[in-house]
Amino acid sequence: MKRTGMPWPQRLLTASGLLMISLPLLFSRYVTIPDFYRGLIMGLGLALMILSLILQRKTNKVCFKEGRDLRSTK
C-alpha cells in the first residue's frame, strides 16, 4: 500500500525544522546559549519549515494541473 501525504524530502525538512526550533529551548535549561546563536538556530528552523510548506504547495499545484489526486493509490 502506498503512503499518502507529504513526500520524503518535505517530511525531512519539517522534522529538521521542528528539531532546530525545539533544541535551543531544551538546551537553554541546562547550558547557557547566547541569544545570537539561539536566534540563529530558531530562525533556520523556521526557514526550513517555511521551505517545506512552499514545496508542499508547489506539489499540490502540479498535481492539480495534471488532474491527479495526491491521495490516490496509483
HELIX and SHEET records of a PDB file:
HELIX    1   1 TRP A    8  PHE A   27  1                                  20    
HELIX    2   2 ASP A   35  GLU A   66  1                                  32    
END                                                                             
